[in-house]
Amino acid sequence: GKALLIETAEGNILRFEDFETINGPNLHIYLSANLDDTDYVDLGELKATTGSVNYNIPDGTDTDKYHYVLVWCVPFEVLFSYADL
């Protein structure tokens, strides 16, 4: 699938198209500067394991700073999946 940063009149969104990942406990979507959880913005819990879905990016987020989207397992601190932006 694809991970896209999209600017709208209401703000920025992250859009997954043709997305697919495995399910796990307490998975969150992170915009991240690297492939770990040291410099990231948490966009909330995983909404779906397949398909197309949007995540709102908080106002004021410098999206140029982030190069990856992570599917992160919060309780076990494990990377489930990622995409380059």
C-alpha positions as CSV (number, residue, x, y, z in Angstrom):
1,G,0.0,0.0,0.0
2,K,0.8,3.7,0.2
3,A,1.2,6.2,3.0
4,L,0.5,9.7,1.9
5,L,0.7,13.1,3.6
6,I,-2.1,15.3,2.4
7,E,-2.8,19.0,3.1
8,T,-6.5,19.9,3.3
9,A,-8.3,23.1,4.3
10,E,-9.0,21.5,7.7
11,G,-5.4,20.5,8.3
12,N,-2.9,17.8,7.4
13,I,-3.8,14.1,7.2
14,L,-2.0,10.8,6.8
15,R,-3.8,8.6,4.4
16,F,-3.2,4.9,4.0
17,E,-4.3,3.4,0.6
18,D,-4.4,-0.4,0.0
19,F,-3.0,-0.8,3.5
20,E,-2.4,-4.2,5.1
21,T,-0.8,-5.2,8.4
22,I,-1.2,-7.9,11.0
23,N,-3.2,-7.1,14.1
24,G,-1.6,-6.9,17.6
25,P,-2.1,-5.5,21.0
26,N,-2.5,-1.7,21.3
27,L,-1.1,-0.8,17.9
28,H,-0.6,2.9,17.3
29,I,0.4,4.9,14.2
30,Y,3.4,7.1,14.6
31,L,4.9,9.7,12.3
32,S,8.6,9.2,13.0
33,A,12.0,10.6,12.2
34,N,13.6,7.2,12.4
35,L,12.6,3.5,12.8
36,D,12.2,3.6,16.6
37,D,10.1,5.4,19.1
38,T,12.6,8.2,20.1
39,D,11.3,11.1,17.9
40,Y,7.6,10.7,16.9
41,V,4.1,12.0,16.8
42,D,1.4,9.5,18.0
43,L,-1.6,9.7,15.6
44,G,-3.6,7.3,17.7
45,E,-4.7,3.7,17.6
46,L,-4.7,1.6,14.5
47,K,-8.1,2.0,12.9
48,A,-8.0,-0.9,10.5
49,T,-5.7,-3.7,9.4
50,T,-6.7,-3.5,5.7
51,G,-8.0,-0.9,3.3
52,S,-7.8,2.9,3.1
53,V,-8.0,5.1,6.2
54,N,-7.1,8.6,7.3
55,Y,-5.4,9.9,10.4
56,N,-5.5,13.5,11.5
57,I,-2.1,15.1,12.0
58,P,-2.0,17.6,15.0
59,D,-1.9,21.2,14.0
60,G,1.7,22.6,14.2
61,T,3.4,19.3,13.4
62,D,6.4,19.8,11.2
63,T,5.8,17.0,8.7
64,D,9.1,17.7,6.9
65,K,10.8,16.4,10.0
66,Y,9.3,12.9,9.8
67,H,10.4,10.4,7.2
68,Y,8.5,7.2,8.3
69,V,5.1,6.0,9.3
70,L,5.3,3.3,12.0
71,V,2.8,0.7,13.2
72,W,4.0,0.5,16.8
73,C,3.0,-2.0,19.5
74,V,2.9,0.3,22.6
75,P,3.0,-2.3,25.4
76,F,5.8,-4.4,24.0
77,E,7.7,-1.5,22.3
78,V,7.9,-3.4,19.0
79,L,7.8,-2.1,15.4
80,F,5.1,-4.1,13.6
81,S,5.4,-2.4,10.2
82,Y,6.6,0.8,8.5
83,A,6.4,2.9,5.4
84,D,8.7,5.6,3.9
85,L,7.1,9.0,3.4
